[in-house]
Structures are given as structure tokens and as C-alpha cells.
Amino acid sequence: MAGLPVSRWQYDFEPAGDGCVVVESMWERRPAWFRVPTSTVTGVWNRDEANAANIATTLARLKRAVEASR
């Protein structure tokens, strides 16, 4: 399956006042028939919930890194 794009996450930074706003976007193109087999391999059954938790973690780490660099 190498080379077959099934998902993408993107973070865009937009100026806002003295700082910025980080906008996260993603898309997923796994066909329904492919979701159960990949869930068996990855162990992630509720992809939406897992993605939301991972995105929140990424944004919190980004915020800490930026604030620590000031």
C-alpha cells in the first residue's frame, strides 16, 4: 500500500494580534471496507476519537513549545 495516500493532517498558522492562530485540518480517504482490517493492525477502532485526542495533544505541545521560546 506504499504510496497510496489515505489521510493527511495539516497545520496552518495565521497571524492574530501579537500571536497567531493554529488551524488544523485533515482528510481521510480509507474506503469503508479497508477500515476494519487496518483497525485490527493498528489497534485503533474509533479513529475519530483517537484523532481528536492526538490533535489536542499536538496542539498543547505546540503551545508549550512556543510559549517556552518567548
mmCIF file as Biopython writes it, N, C-alpha, C and O atoms, coordinates in Angstrom:
data_model
#
loop_
_atom_site.group_PDB
_atom_site.id
_atom_site.type_symbol
_atom_site.label_atom_id
_atom_site.label_alt_id
_atom_site.label_comp_id
_atom_site.label_asym_id
_atom_site.label_entity_id
_atom_site.label_seq_id
_atom_site.pdbx_PDB_ins_code
_atom_site.Cartn_x
_atom_site.Cartn_y
_atom_site.Cartn_z
_atom_site.occupancy
_atom_site.B_iso_or_equiv
_atom_site.auth_seq_id
_atom_site.auth_asym_id
_atom_site.pdbx_PDB_model_num
ATOM 1   N N  . MET A ? 1  ? 0.823   -1.203 0.000  1.0 0.0 1  A 1 
ATOM 2   C CA . MET A ? 1  ? 0.000   0.000  0.000  1.0 0.0 1  A 1 
ATOM 3   C C  . MET A ? 1  ? 0.862   1.261  0.000  1.0 0.0 1  A 1 
ATOM 4   O O  . MET A ? 1  ? 0.332   2.369  0.076  1.0 0.0 1  A 1 
ATOM 5   N N  . ALA A ? 2  ? 2.168   1.106  -0.083 1.0 0.0 2  A 1 
ATOM 6   C CA . ALA A ? 2  ? 3.041   2.279  -0.096 1.0 0.0 2  A 1 
ATOM 7   C C  . ALA A ? 2  ? 2.666   3.203  -1.241 1.0 0.0 2  A 1 
ATOM 8   O O  . ALA A ? 2  ? 2.391   2.757  -2.355 1.0 0.0 2  A 1 
ATOM 9   N N  . GLY A ? 3  ? 2.661   4.474  -0.955 1.0 0.0 3  A 1 
ATOM 10  C CA . GLY A ? 3  ? 2.360   5.449  -1.987 1.0 0.0 3  A 1 
ATOM 11  C C  . GLY A ? 3  ? 0.881   5.752  -2.154 1.0 0.0 3  A 1 
ATOM 12  O O  . GLY A ? 3  ? 0.518   6.635  -2.931 1.0 0.0 3  A 1 
ATOM 13  N N  . LEU A ? 4  ? 0.020   5.039  -1.439 1.0 0.0 4  A 1 
ATOM 14  C CA . LEU A ? 4  ? -1.420  5.283  -1.528 1.0 0.0 4  A 1 
ATOM 15  C C  . LEU A ? 4  ? -1.822  6.231  -0.402 1.0 0.0 4  A 1 
ATOM 16  O O  . LEU A ? 4  ? -1.860  5.824  0.759  1.0 0.0 4  A 1 
ATOM 17  N N  . PRO A ? 5  ? -2.123  7.487  -0.725 1.0 0.0 5  A 1 
ATOM 18  C CA . PRO A ? 5  ? -2.489  8.429  0.350  1.0 0.0 5  A 1 
ATOM 19  C C  . PRO A ? 5  ? -3.867  8.092  0.916  1.0 0.0 5  A 1 
ATOM 20  O O  . PRO A ? 5  ? -4.856  8.061  0.184  1.0 0.0 5  A 1 
ATOM 21  N N  . VAL A ? 6  ? -3.922  7.842  2.214  1.0 0.0 6  A 1 
ATOM 22  C CA . VAL A ? 6  ? -5.194  7.531  2.854  1.0 0.0 6  A 1 
ATOM 23  C C  . VAL A ? 6  ? -5.618  8.602  3.854  1.0 0.0 6  A 1 
ATOM 24  O O  . VAL A ? 6  ? -6.786  8.669  4.237  1.0 0.0 6  A 1 
ATOM 25  N N  . SER A ? 7  ? -4.665  9.444  4.279  1.0 0.0 7  A 1 
ATOM 26  C CA . SER A ? 7  ? -5.027  10.523 5.184  1.0 0.0 7  A 1 
ATOM 27  C C  . SER A ? 7  ? -3.947  11.595 5.163  1.0 0.0 7  A 1 
ATOM 28  O O  . SER A ? 7  ? -2.809  11.363 4.755  1.0 0.0 7  A 1 
ATOM 29  N N  . ARG A ? 8  ? -4.345  12.767 5.616  1.0 0.0 8  A 1 
ATOM 30  C CA . ARG A ? 8  ? -3.397  13.875 5.686  1.0 0.0 8  A 1 
ATOM 31  C C  . ARG A ? 8  ? -3.830  14.836 6.778  1.0 0.0 8  A 1 
ATOM 32  O O  . ARG A ? 8  ? -5.008  15.167 6.911  1.0 0.0 8  A 1 
ATOM 33  N N  . TRP A ? 9  ? -2.838  15.283 7.566  1.0 0.0 9  A 1 
ATOM 34  C CA . TRP A ? 9  ? -3.064  16.318 8.565  1.0 0.0 9  A 1 
ATOM 35  C C  . TRP A ? 9  ? -2.244  17.528 8.170  1.0 0.0 9  A 1 
ATOM 36  O O  . TRP A ? 9  ? -1.141  17.404 7.637  1.0 0.0 9  A 1 
ATOM 37  N N  . GLN A ? 10 ? -2.800  18.705 8.440  1.0 0.0 10 A 1 
ATOM 38  C CA . GLN A ? 10 ? -2.104  19.934 8.080  1.0 0.0 10 A 1 
ATOM 39  C C  . GLN A ? 10 ? -2.360  20.968 9.164  1.0 0.0 10 A 1 
ATOM 40  O O  . GLN A ? 10 ? -3.472  21.082 9.680  1.0 0.0 10 A 1 
ATOM 41  N N  . TYR A ? 11 ? -1.324  21.718 9.502  1.0 0.0 11 A 1 
ATOM 42  C CA . TYR A ? 11 ? -1.437  22.815 10.461 1.0 0.0 11 A 1 
ATOM 43  C C  . TYR A ? 11 ? -1.049  24.103 9.754  1.0 0.0 11 A 1 
ATOM 44  O O  . TYR A ? 11 ? 0.063   24.226 9.242  1.0 0.0 11 A 1 
ATOM 45  N N  . ASP A ? 12 ? -1.963  25.058 9.725  1.0 0.0 12 A 1 
ATOM 46  C CA . ASP A ? 12 ? -1.704  26.362 9.121  1.0 0.0 12 A 1 
ATOM 47  C C  . ASP A ? 12 ? -1.657  27.398 10.237 1.0 0.0 12 A 1 
ATOM 48  O O  . ASP A ? 12 ? -2.445  27.349 11.181 1.0 0.0 12 A 1 
ATOM 49  N N  . PHE A ? 13 ? -0.723  28.335 10.115 1.0 0.0 13 A 1 
ATOM 50  C CA . PHE A ? 13 ? -0.535  29.386 11.106 1.0 0.0 13 A 1 
ATOM 51  C C  . PHE A ? 13 ? -0.998  30.704 10.511 1.0 0.0 13 A 1 
ATOM 52  O O  . PHE A ? 13 ? -0.570  31.092 9.425  1.0 0.0 13 A 1 
ATOM 53  N N  . GLU A ? 14 ? -1.885  31.395 11.240 1.0 0.0 14 A 1 
ATOM 54  C CA . GLU A ? 14 ? -2.423  32.670 10.782 1.0 0.0 14 A 1 
ATOM 55  C C  . GLU A ? 14 ? -2.138  33.733 11.836 1.0 0.0 14 A 1 
ATOM 56  O O  . GLU A ? 14 ? -2.366  33.501 13.024 1.0 0.0 14 A 1 
ATOM 57  N N  . PRO A ? 15 ? -1.637  34.910 11.413 1.0 0.0 15 A 1 
ATOM 58  C CA . PRO A ? 15 ? -1.370  35.981 12.374 1.0 0.0 15 A 1 
ATOM 59  C C  . PRO A ? 15 ? -2.647  36.405 13.098 1.0 0.0 15 A 1 
ATOM 60  O O  . PRO A ? 15 ? -3.727  36.446 12.509 1.0 0.0 15 A 1 
ATOM 61  N N  . ALA A ? 16 ? -2.501  36.720 14.387 1.0 0.0 16 A 1 
ATOM 62  C CA . ALA A ? 16 ? -3.632  37.197 15.188 1.0 0.0 16 A 1 
ATOM 63  C C  . ALA A ? 16 ? -3.088  38.046 16.327 1.0 0.0 16 A 1 
ATOM 64  O O  . ALA A ? 16 ? -2.527  37.523 17.290 1.0 0.0 16 A 1 
ATOM 65  N N  . GLY A ? 17 ? -3.258  39.363 16.208 1.0 0.0 17 A 1 
ATOM 66  C CA . GLY A ? 17 ? -2.771  40.250 17.253 1.0 0.0 17 A 1 
ATOM 67  C C  . GLY A ? 17 ? -1.271  40.109 17.429 1.0 0.0 17 A 1 
ATOM 68  O O  . GLY A ? 17 ? -0.511  40.216 16.467 1.0 0.0 17 A 1 
ATOM 69  N N  . ASP A ? 18 ? -0.845  39.866 18.679 1.0 0.0 18 A 1 
ATOM 70  C CA . ASP A ? 18 ? 0.581   39.694 18.986 1.0 0.0 18 A 1 
ATOM 71  C C  . ASP A ? 18 ? 1.043   38.244 18.805 1.0 0.0 18 A 1 
ATOM 72  O O  . ASP A ? 18 ? 2.209   37.930 19.043 1.0 0.0 18 A 1 
ATOM 73  N N  . GLY A ? 19 ? 0.138   37.370 18.388 1.0 0.0 19 A 1 
ATOM 74  C CA . GLY A ? 19 ? 0.485   35.961 18.264 1.0 0.0 19 A 1 
ATOM 75  C C  . GLY A ? 19 ? -0.045  35.374 16.965 1.0 0.0 19 A 1 
ATOM 76  O O  . GLY A ? 19 ? 0.035   35.989 15.901 1.0 0.0 19 A 1 
ATOM 77  N N  . CYS A ? 20 ? -0.579  34.189 17.080 1.0 0.0 20 A 1 
ATOM 78  C CA . CYS A ? 20 ? -1.122  33.533 15.898 1.0 0.0 20 A 1 
ATOM 79  C C  . CYS A ? 20 ? -2.219  32.555 16.302 1.0 0.0 20 A 1 
ATOM 80  O O  . CYS A ? 20 ? -2.384  32.214 17.474 1.0 0.0 20 A 1 
ATOM 81  N N  . VAL A ? 21 ? -2.947  32.126 15.310 1.0 0.0 21 A 1 
ATOM 82  C CA . VAL A ? 21 ? -3.953  31.084 15.465 1.0 0.0 21 A 1 
ATOM 83  C C  . VAL A ? 21 ? -3.474  29.897 14.647 1.0 0.0 21 A 1 
ATOM 84  O O  . VAL A ? 21 ? -3.038  30.054 13.506 1.0 0.0 21 A 1 
ATOM 85  N N  . VAL A ? 22 ? -3.557  28.706 15.236 1.0 0.0 22 A 1 
ATOM 86  C CA . VAL A ? 22 ? -3.180  27.491 14.518 1.0 0.0 22 A 1 
ATOM 87  C C  . VAL A ? 22 ? -4.465  26.799 14.089 1.0 0.0 22 A 1 
ATOM 88  O O  . VAL A ? 22 ? -5.339  26.514 14.908 1.0 0.0 22 A 1 
ATOM 89  N N  . VAL A ? 23 ? -4.566  26.535 12.795 1.0 0.0 23 A 1 
ATOM 90  C CA . VAL A ? 23 ? -5.752  25.880 12.249 1.0 0.0 23 A 1 
ATOM 91  C C  . VAL A ? 23 ? -5.344  24.489 11.780 1.0 0.0 23 A 1 
ATOM 92  O O  . VAL A ? 23 ? -4.469  24.339 10.927 1.0 0.0 23 A 1 
ATOM 93  N N  . GLU A ? 24 ? -5.991  23.474 12.350 1.0 0.0 24 A 1 
ATOM 94  C CA . GLU A ? 24 ? -5.714  22.089 11.980 1.0 0.0 24 A 1 
ATOM 95  C C  . GLU A ? 24 ? -6.772  21.617 11.003 1.0 0.0 24 A 1 
ATOM 96  O O  . GLU A ? 24 ? -7.959  21.889 11.181 1.0 0.0 24 A 1 
ATOM 97  N N  . SER A ? 25 ? -6.341  20.907 9.967  1.0 0.0 25 A 1 
ATOM 98  C CA . SER A ? 25 ? -7.289  20.300 9.038  1.0 0.0 25 A 1 
ATOM 99  C C  . SER A ? 25 ? -6.780  18.927 8.651  1.0 0.0 25 A 1 
ATOM 100 O O  . SER A ? 25 ? -5.583  18.649 8.726  1.0 0.0 25 A 1 
ATOM 101 N N  . MET A ? 26 ? -7.697  18.076 8.240  1.0 0.0 26 A 1 
ATOM 102 C CA . MET A ? 26 ? -7.309  16.738 7.820  1.0 0.0 26 A 1 
ATOM 103 C C  . MET A ? 26 ? -8.334  16.170 6.864  1.0 0.0 26 A 1 
ATOM 104 O O  . MET A ? 26 ? -9.466  16.645 6.775  1.0 0.0 26 A 1 
ATOM 105 N N  . TRP A ? 27 ? -7.913  15.149 6.155  1.0 0.0 27 A 1 
ATOM 106 C CA . TRP A ? 27 ? -8.860  14.357 5.368  1.0 0.0 27 A 1 
ATOM 107 C C  . TRP A ? 27 ? -8.456  12.906 5.468  1.0 0.0 27 A 1 
ATOM 108 O O  . TRP A ? 27 ? -7.283  12.583 5.662  1.0 0.0 27 A 1 
ATOM 109 N N  . GLU A ? 28 ? -9.433  12.037 5.335  1.0 0.0 28 A 1 
ATOM 110 C CA . GLU A ? 28 ? -9.205  10.601 5.364  1.0 0.0 28 A 1 
ATOM 111 C C  . GLU A ? 28 ? -9.936  9.992  4.176  1.0 0.0 28 A 1 
ATOM 112 O O  . GLU A ? 28 ? -11.110 10.278 3.940  1.0 0.0 28 A 1 
ATOM 113 N N  . ARG A ? 29 ? -9.236  9.159  3.444  1.0 0.0 29 A 1 
ATOM 114 C CA . ARG A ? 29 ? -9.823  8.555  2.252  1.0 0.0 29 A 1 
ATOM 115 C C  . ARG A ? 29 ? -9.813  7.031  2.293  1.0 0.0 29 A 1 
ATOM 116 O O  . ARG A ? 29 ? -9.883  6.380  1.250  1.0 0.0 29 A 1 
ATOM 117 N N  . ARG A ? 30 ? -9.726  6.460  3.493  1.0 0.0 30 A 1 
ATOM 118 C CA . ARG A ? 30 ? -9.792  4.998  3.567  1.0 0.0 30 A 1 
ATOM 119 C C  . ARG A ? 30 ? -11.204 4.561  3.211  1.0 0.0 30 A 1 
ATOM 120 O O  . ARG A ? 30 ? -12.167 5.058  3.795  1.0 0.0 30 A 1 
ATOM 121 N N  . PRO A ? 31 ? -11.343 3.643  2.266  1.0 0.0 31 A 1 
ATOM 122 C CA . PRO A ? 31 ? -12.686 3.128  1.978  1.0 0.0 31 A 1 
ATOM 123 C C  . PRO A ? 31 ? -13.205 2.334  3.176  1.0 0.0 31 A 1 
ATOM 124 O O  . PRO A ? 31 ? -12.420 1.800  3.960  1.0 0.0 31 A 1 
ATOM 125 N N  . ALA A ? 32 ? -14.514 2.258  3.313  1.0 0.0 32 A 1 
ATOM 126 C CA . ALA A ? 32 ? -15.128 1.573  4.459  1.0 0.0 32 A 1 
ATOM 127 C C  . ALA A ? 32 ? -14.639 0.139  4.593  1.0 0.0 32 A 1 
ATOM 128 O O  . ALA A ? 32 ? -14.418 -0.327 5.710  1.0 0.0 32 A 1 
ATOM 129 N N  . TRP A ? 33 ? -14.466 -0.565 3.495  1.0 0.0 33 A 1 
ATOM 130 C CA . TRP A ? 33 ? -14.034 -1.965 3.559  1.0 0.0 33 A 1 
ATOM 131 C C  . TRP A ? 33 ? -12.606 -2.102 4.089  1.0 0.0 33 A 1 
ATOM 132 O O  . TRP A ? 33 ? -12.211 -3.183 4.526  1.0 0.0 33 A 1 
ATOM 133 N N  . PHE A ? 34 ? -11.828 -1.015 4.054  1.0 0.0 34 A 1 
ATOM 134 C CA . PHE A ? 34 ? -10.433 -1.054 4.475  1.0 0.0 34 A 1 
ATOM 135 C C  . PHE A ? 34 ? -10.261 -0.674 5.942  1.0 0.0 34 A 1 
ATOM 136 O O  . PHE A ? 34 ? -9.189  -0.879 6.512  1.0 0.0 34 A 1 
ATOM 137 N N  . ARG A ? 35 ? -11.296 -0.128 6.554  1.0 0.0 35 A 1 
ATOM 138 C CA . ARG A ? 35 ? -11.166 0.385  7.922  1.0 0.0 35 A 1 
ATOM 139 C C  . ARG A ? 35 ? -11.032 -0.716 8.963  1.0 0.0 35 A 1 
ATOM 140 O O  . ARG A ? 35 ? -10.202 -0.600 9.866  1.0 0.0 35 A 1 
ATOM 141 N N  . VAL A ? 36 ? -11.813 -1.769 8.866  1.0 0.0 36 A 1 
ATOM 142 C CA . VAL A ? 36 ? -11.725 -2.838 9.863  1.0 0.0 36 A 1 
ATOM 143 C C  . VAL A ? 36 ? -10.382 -3.557 9.794  1.0 0.0 36 A 1 
ATOM 144 O O  . VAL A ? 36 ? -9.765  -3.759 10.840 1.0 0.0 36 A 1 
ATOM 145 N N  . PRO A ? 37 ? -9.888  -3.959 8.600  1.0 0.0 37 A 1 
ATOM 146 C CA . PRO A ? 37 ? -8.571  -4.611 8.590  1.0 0.0 37 A 1 
ATOM 147 C C  . PRO A ? 37 ? -7.457  -3.731 9.151  1.0 0.0 37 A 1 
ATOM 148 O O  . PRO A ? 37 ? -6.593  -4.231 9.871  1.0 0.0 37 A 1 
ATOM 149 N N  . THR A ? 38 ? -7.454  -2.438 8.841  1.0 0.0 38 A 1 
ATOM 150 C CA . THR A ? 38 ? -6.382  -1.585 9.357  1.0 0.0 38 A 1 
ATOM 151 C C  . THR A ? 38 ? -6.558  -1.349 10.854 1.0 0.0 38 A 1 
ATOM 152 O O  . THR A ? 38 ? -5.568  -1.182 11.567 1.0 0.0 38 A 1 
ATOM 153 N N  . SER A ? 39 ? -7.791  -1.331 11.344 1.0 0.0 39 A 1 
ATOM 154 C CA . SER A ? 39 ? -8.018  -1.188 12.779 1.0 0.0 39 A 1 
ATOM 155 C C  . SER A ? 39 ? -7.470  -2.384 13.529 1.0 0.0 39 A 1 
ATOM 156 O O  . SER A ? 39 ? -6.957  -2.247 14.640 1.0 0.0 39 A 1 
ATOM 157 N N  . THR A ? 40 ? -7.578  -3.562 12.922 1.0 0.0 40 A 1 
ATOM 158 C CA . THR A ? 40 ? -7.028  -4.772 13.531 1.0 0.0 40 A 1 
ATOM 159 C C  . THR A ? 40 ? -5.516  -4.663 13.646 1.0 0.0 40 A 1 
ATOM 160 O O  . THR A ? 40 ? -4.938  -5.081 14.649 1.0 0.0 40 A 1 
ATOM 161 N N  . VAL A ? 41 ? -4.876  -4.109 12.635 1.0 0.0 41 A 1 
ATOM 162 C CA . VAL A ? 41 ? -3.418  -3.971 12.630 1.0 0.0 41 A 1 
ATOM 163 C C  . VAL A ? 41 ? -2.956  -2.878 13.583 1.0 0.0 41 A 1 
ATOM 164 O O  . VAL A ? 41 ? -2.015  -3.079 14.350 1.0 0.0 41 A 1 
ATOM 165 N N  . THR A ? 42 ? -3.613  -1.719 13.539 1.0 0.0 42 A 1 
ATOM 166 C CA . THR A ? 42 ? -3.163  -0.577 14.346 1.0 0.0 42 A 1 
ATOM 167 C C  . THR A ? 42 ? -3.683  -0.608 15.774 1.0 0.0 42 A 1 
ATOM 168 O O  . THR A ? 42 ? -3.085  0.004  16.658 1.0 0.0 42 A 1 
ATOM 169 N N  . GLY A ? 43 ? -4.779  -1.306 16.014 1.0 0.0 43 A 1 
ATOM 170 C CA . GLY A ? 43 ? -5.389  -1.333 17.341 1.0 0.0 43 A 1 
ATOM 171 C C  . GLY A ? 43 ? -6.255  -0.120 17.627 1.0 0.0 43 A 1 
ATOM 172 O O  . GLY A ? 43 ? -6.721  0.051  18.754 1.0 0.0 43 A 1 
ATOM 173 N N  . VAL A ? 44 ? -6.477  0.725  16.629 1.0 0.0 44 A 1 
ATOM 174 C CA . VAL A ? 44 ? -7.310  1.919  16.797 1.0 0.0 44 A 1 
ATOM 175 C C  . VAL A ? 44 ? -8.671  1.646  16.155 1.0 0.0 44 A 1 
ATOM 176 O O  . VAL A ? 44 ? -8.799  1.610  14.931 1.0 0.0 44 A 1 
ATOM 177 N N  . TRP A ? 45 ? -9.682  1.456  17.003 1.0 0.0 45 A 1 
ATOM 178 C CA . TRP A ? 45 ? -11.013 1.121  16.487 1.0 0.0 45 A 1 
ATOM 179 C C  . TRP A ? 45 ? -11.872 2.358  16.282 1.0 0.0 45 A 1 
ATOM 180 O O  . TRP A ? 45 ? -12.658 2.411  15.336 1.0 0.0 45 A 1 
ATOM 181 N N  . ASN A ? 46 ? -11.736 3.350  17.149 1.0 0.0 46 A 1 
ATOM 182 C CA . ASN A ? 46 ? -12.505 4.583  16.993 1.0 0.0 46 A 1 
ATOM 183 C C  . ASN A ? 46 ? -11.540 5.659  16.506 1.0 0.0 46 A 1 
ATOM 184 O O  . ASN A ? 46 ? -10.989 6.417  17.304 1.0 0.0 46 A 1 
ATOM 185 N N  . ARG A ? 47 ? -11.344 5.718  15.204 1.0 0.0 47 A 1 
ATOM 186 C CA . ARG A ? 47 ? -10.358 6.618  14.599 1.0 0.0 47 A 1 
ATOM 187 C C  . ARG A ? 47 ? -10.683 8.079  14.891 1.0 0.0 47 A 1 
ATOM 188 O O  . ARG A ? 47 ? -9.775  8.856  15.185 1.0 0.0 47 A 1 
ATOM 189 N N  . ASP A ? 48 ? -11.959 8.474  14.817 1.0 0.0 48 A 1 
ATOM 190 C CA . ASP A ? 48 ? -12.319 9.875  15.075 1.0 0.0 48 A 1 
ATOM 191 C C  . ASP A ? 48 ? -11.931 10.294 16.490 1.0 0.0 48 A 1 
ATOM 192 O O  . ASP A ? 48 ? -11.383 11.377 16.696 1.0 0.0 48 A 1 
ATOM 193 N N  . GLU A ? 49 ? -12.217 9.434  17.460 1.0 0.0 49 A 1 
ATOM 194 C CA . GLU A ? 49 ? -11.882 9.750  18.856 1.0 0.0 49 A 1 
ATOM 195 C C  . GLU A ? 49 ? -10.370 9.796  19.047 1.0 0.0 49 A 1 
ATOM 196 O O  . GLU A ? 49 ? -9.858  10.699 19.708 1.0 0.0 49 A 1 
ATOM 197 N N  . ALA A ? 50 ? -9.660  8.841  18.481 1.0 0.0 50 A 1 
ATOM 198 C CA . ALA A ? 50 ? -8.200  8.807  18.599 1.0 0.0 50 A 1 
ATOM 199 C C  . ALA A ? 50 ? -7.579  10.026 17.933 1.0 0.0 50 A 1 
ATOM 200 O O  . ALA A ? 50 ? -6.660  10.633 18.482 1.0 0.0 50 A 1 
ATOM 201 N N  . ASN A ? 51 ? -8.072  10.384 16.759 1.0 0.0 51 A 1 
ATOM 202 C CA . ASN A ? 51 ? -7.542  11.554 16.058 1.0 0.0 51 A 1 
ATOM 203 C C  . ASN A ? 51 ? -7.760  12.821 16.870 1.0 0.0 51 A 1 
ATOM 204 O O  . ASN A ? 51 ? -6.853  13.644 16.987 1.0 0.0 51 A 1 
ATOM 205 N N  . ALA A ? 52 ? -8.952  12.987 17.430 1.0 0.0 52 A 1 
ATOM 206 C CA . ALA A ? 52 ? -9.248  14.185 18.225 1.0 0.0 52 A 1 
ATOM 207 C C  . ALA A ? 52 ? -8.297  14.279 19.420 1.0 0.0 52 A 1 
ATOM 208 O O  . ALA A ? 52 ? -7.800  15.361 19.732 1.0 0.0 52 A 1 
ATOM 209 N N  . ALA A ? 53 ? -8.042  13.155 20.088 1.0 0.0 53 A 1 
ATOM 210 C CA . ALA A ? 53 ? -7.127  13.157 21.241 1.0 0.0 53 A 1 
ATOM 211 C C  . ALA A ? 53 ? -5.704  13.473 20.795 1.0 0.0 53 A 1 
ATOM 212 O O  . ALA A ? 53 ? -5.007  14.245 21.454 1.0 0.0 53 A 1 
ATOM 213 N N  . ASN A ? 54 ? -5.268  12.890 19.693 1.0 0.0 54 A 1 
ATOM 214 C CA . ASN A ? 54 ? -3.912  13.145 19.201 1.0 0.0 54 A 1 
ATOM 215 C C  . ASN A ? 54 ? -3.732  14.583 18.733 1.0 0.0 54 A 1 
ATOM 216 O O  . ASN A ? 54 ? -2.676  15.177 18.953 1.0 0.0 54 A 1 
ATOM 217 N N  . ILE A ? 55 ? -4.742  15.144 18.098 1.0 0.0 55 A 1 
ATOM 218 C CA . ILE A ? 55 ? -4.681  16.533 17.653 1.0 0.0 55 A 1 
ATOM 219 C C  . ILE A ? 55 ? -4.582  17.460 18.868 1.0 0.0 55 A 1 
ATOM 220 O O  . ILE A ? 55 ? -3.782  18.396 18.871 1.0 0.0 55 A 1 
ATOM 221 N N  . ALA A ? 56 ? -5.391  17.203 19.896 1.0 0.0 56 A 1 
ATOM 222 C CA . ALA A ? 56 ? -5.348  18.026 21.112 1.0 0.0 56 A 1 
ATOM 223 C C  . ALA A ? 56 ? -3.968  17.956 21.759 1.0 0.0 56 A 1 
ATOM 224 O O  . ALA A ? 56 ? -3.448  18.969 22.227 1.0 0.0 56 A 1 
ATOM 225 N N  . THR A ? 57 ? -3.378  16.774 21.787 1.0 0.0 57 A 1 
ATOM 226 C CA . THR A ? 57 ? -2.033  16.614 22.348 1.0 0.0 57 A 1 
ATOM 227 C C  . THR A ? 57 ? -1.011  17.392 21.539 1.0 0.0 57 A 1 
ATOM 228 O O  . THR A ? 57 ? -0.159  18.075 22.107 1.0 0.0 57 A 1 
ATOM 229 N N  . THR A ? 58 ? -1.088  17.296 20.215 1.0 0.0 58 A 1 
ATOM 230 C CA . THR A ? 58 ? -0.156  18.010 19.347 1.0 0.0 58 A 1 
ATOM 231 C C  . THR A ? 58 ? -0.263  19.517 19.547 1.0 0.0 58 A 1 
ATOM 232 O O  . THR A ? 58 ? 0.754   20.200 19.664 1.0 0.0 58 A 1 
ATOM 233 N N  . LEU A ? 59 ? -1.488  20.041 19.587 1.0 0.0 59 A 1 
ATOM 234 C CA . LEU A ? 59 ? -1.672  21.483 19.760 1.0 0.0 59 A 1 
ATOM 235 C C  . LEU A ? 59 ? -1.194  21.943 21.141 1.0 0.0 59 A 1 
ATOM 236 O O  . LEU A ? 59 ? -0.619  23.025 21.259 1.0 0.0 59 A 1 
ATOM 237 N N  . ALA A ? 60 ? -1.420  21.148 22.175 1.0 0.0 60 A 1 
ATOM 238 C CA . ALA A ? 60 ? -0.944  21.517 23.518 1.0 0.0 60 A 1 
ATOM 239 C C  . ALA A ? 60 ? 0.584   21.545 23.557 1.0 0.0 60 A 1 
ATOM 240 O O  . ALA A ? 60 ? 1.170   22.443 24.161 1.0 0.0 60 A 1 
ATOM 241 N N  . ARG A ? 61 ? 1.226   20.577 22.922 1.0 0.0 61 A 1 
ATOM 242 C CA . ARG A ? 61 ? 2.695   20.564 22.881 1.0 0.0 61 A 1 
ATOM 243 C C  . ARG A ? 61 ? 3.229   21.739 22.079 1.0 0.0 61 A 1 
ATOM 244 O O  . ARG A ? 61 ? 4.231   22.348 22.456 1.0 0.0 61 A 1 
ATOM 245 N N  . LEU A ? 62 ? 2.572   22.057 20.984 1.0 0.0 62 A 1 
ATOM 246 C CA . LEU A ? 62 ? 2.976   23.204 20.171 1.0 0.0 62 A 1 
ATOM 247 C C  . LEU A ? 62 ? 2.871   24.492 20.983 1.0 0.0 62 A 1 
ATOM 248 O O  . LEU A ? 62 ? 3.775   25.328 20.951 1.0 0.0 62 A 1 
ATOM 249 N N  . LYS A ? 63 ? 1.778   24.645 21.701 1.0 0.0 63 A 1 
ATOM 250 C CA . LYS A ? 63 ? 1.561   25.837 22.540 1.0 0.0 63 A 1 
ATOM 251 C C  . LYS A ? 63 ? 2.664   25.951 23.597 1.0 0.0 63 A 1 
ATOM 252 O O  . LYS A ? 63 ? 3.222   27.031 23.792 1.0 0.0 63 A 1 
ATOM 253 N N  . ARG A ? 64 ? 2.981   24.850 24.275 1.0 0.0 64 A 1 
ATOM 254 C CA . ARG A ? 64 ? 4.039   24.881 25.288 1.0 0.0 64 A 1 
ATOM 255 C C  . ARG A ? 64 ? 5.387   25.247 24.691 1.0 0.0 64 A 1 
ATOM 256 O O  . ARG A ? 64 ? 6.142   26.019 25.282 1.0 0.0 64 A 1 
ATOM 257 N N  . ALA A ? 65 ? 5.692   24.697 23.522 1.0 0.0 65 A 1 
ATOM 258 C CA . ALA A ? 65 ? 6.982   24.985 22.876 1.0 0.0 65 A 1 
ATOM 259 C C  . ALA A ? 65 ? 7.081   26.448 22.479 1.0 0.0 65 A 1 
ATOM 260 O O  . ALA A ? 65 ? 8.123   27.074 22.675 1.0 0.0 65 A 1 
ATOM 261 N N  . VAL A ? 66 ? 6.026   26.991 21.932 1.0 0.0 66 A 1 
ATOM 262 C CA . VAL A ? 66 ? 6.041   28.393 21.508 1.0 0.0 66 A 1 
ATOM 263 C C  . VAL A ? 66 ? 6.139   29.315 22.727 1.0 0.0 66 A 1 
ATOM 264 O O  . VAL A ? 66 ? 6.918   30.268 22.727 1.0 0.0 66 A 1 
ATOM 265 N N  . GLU A ? 67 ? 5.364   29.034 23.741 1.0 0.0 67 A 1 
ATOM 266 C CA . GLU A ? 67 ? 5.390   29.892 24.933 1.0 0.0 67 A 1 
ATOM 267 C C  . GLU A ? 67 ? 6.731   29.791 25.652 1.0 0.0 67 A 1 
ATOM 268 O O  . GLU A ? 67 ? 7.185   30.781 26.226 1.0 0.0 67 A 1 
ATOM 269 N N  . ALA A ? 68 ? 7.369   28.645 25.639 1.0 0.0 68 A 1 
ATOM 270 C CA . ALA A ? 68 ? 8.673   28.488 26.281 1.0 0.0 68 A 1 
ATOM 271 C C  . ALA A ? 68 ? 9.767   29.223 25.528 1.0 0.0 68 A 1 
ATOM 272 O O  . ALA A ? 68 ? 10.789  29.571 26.118 1.0 0.0 68 A 1 
ATOM 273 N N  . SER A ? 69 ? 9.576   29.466 24.240 1.0 0.0 69 A 1 
ATOM 274 C CA . SER A ? 69 ? 10.597  30.127 23.440 1.0 0.0 69 A 1 
ATOM 275 C C  . SER A ? 69 ? 10.522  31.653 23.523 1.0 0.0 69 A 1 
ATOM 276 O O  . SER A ? 69 ? 11.384  32.345 22.981 1.0 0.0 69 A 1 
ATOM 277 N N  . ARG A ? 70 ? 9.513   32.172 24.189 1.0 0.0 70 A 1 
ATOM 278 C CA . ARG A ? 70 ? 9.356   33.638 24.282 1.0 0.0 70 A 1 
ATOM 279 C C  . ARG A ? 70 ? 10.291  34.233 25.292 1.0 0.0 70 A 1 
ATOM 280 O O  . ARG A ? 70 ? 10.290  35.447 25.494 1.0 0.0 70 A 1 
#
